[in-house]
Amino acid sequence: MASKAITAGVGIPMIIVGALMAWLWAPIGGDLQNQVELVGSTIGILGVIFFIAGLFYSKEPVMH
């Protein structure tokens, strides 16, 4: 059972914001291009981690 709040509420917006920062804002950044690209890609990677964590989240422990 996936958590829609974590997946759609946190993961997807972080991926979008990170991609926009790395692809659109970094080339305009001038002297700070490397730092903006690093922060954007880090936010995107964390978004992917939250997205995957939301897919595996369950409120009840799984007992086998």
Buried (B, 14 or more C-beta within 10 A) or exposed (E): EBBEEBBEEBBBEBBEBBBBBBEEBBEEBEEEEEEBBBBBBBBBEBBBEBBEBBEEBEEEEEEE
